[in-house]
């Protein structure tokens, strides 16, 4: 079986990103945000990254929490034709898809 092992995001402000990914999304930081020199500043080519997706038990409950935390939405769960999934943005503008595996068959 395949599984996503990692993703790498080019960020502009490590403090904002660390706050967002740990406090808003509940992730654990396994790396370091204290590197002296970033190898890419996120403002130059190549860009080309699409988005990441996170599975949650309840998209609407997760989005309610994101709204309370002031997270920027690209798409709320009932916007557009595809209901029950959302897209939010991290501090660098990366899109994060929020979906529930239990509801995917009704979406596609």
N, C-alpha and C positions, 0 to 999 in steps of 0.2 A: 504494500500500500504506500502511496505517496502522501506526504504531508508537507505543509509549508514550514520550513525550518527557520527562515529569517527573511527580513526585508531591511533595506537600508534607505533612509531618507536623508537628503541633504537639507540641513536646517540652518536658519540664520541666527537664532537666539536660543542657545542651549537651555537657559533657565526657563524661558516660556514653554519650550517643547517638553522639557522634563516635567514641569507642572501639569501640562495638558495630558500627556500620556500616562503619568502615574496617578494624578488626582481625578481627572475627568474620565479616563478610560480604564483606570484600575490596573494598569500594567506594572510590571516589575522591571527596573533598570538593571540589566545584567552587564552593561558596558560602562564606559566612562564618558562623562560630559566635560571632563577637565583637560582634554587634549590641548596642547599648546598651539598647534597649527592644524586647522582643518585642511583636508586635501582638496576640498571643493567648497566654494562659498554659497552655492545655490543660486547665484545670480547670473551665471554664464552657461554657455552650451557645453556639453550636451544636456538637454533637459529630457523630455520624452517619457517621464514616468507617468503612469496613468492614475491608479488609486489603489488603496488597500481595502479589504473587506473584513468586517468583524461580525461574527455570529453572536447574537444575544438571545436570551430566552423570550423576551417580549420587546419588540421594536418600539411600541407606543410608550411603554414605561421608561425605556432607555431614553427616548426622545424627550419625554417630559423632564427627566433629570438633566439632560443636556440643555434644554431651554432654561431651567432654573439656574444653571451654571453659566449662562450667557454665551453658549457655544453658537458659532455661526452655522446656519443651515444653507446648503445648496438646494436640497429637496427634502421636504417633510413627508411623513409616511402617506398622507392622502393627496399629495400633489401629483399632477400628471396622470398618465394612464396606468403606470405600475404602482399599485397600492401596496402598503405594508412594508415598504423599505424606504430608507432615508439615506441622504448623503450629508455629512457635516464636513467642516474644514478645521484643520489644525492651525496653529499660529502662523505657519508658513504658507498656508493656502492649499496644502495637500488635501485631496478629497478622501474621505473615509466612508465607505458604504456600510450601513448598519442594516443587517437582515437577520431573519430567524429561519434556520433550516427547516423548522416545522411548517412554515408557511410558503416555502419556495414553490411547491407544485401549484399553488393557487396563483402565483405571480407569473409563472412562465407559460 
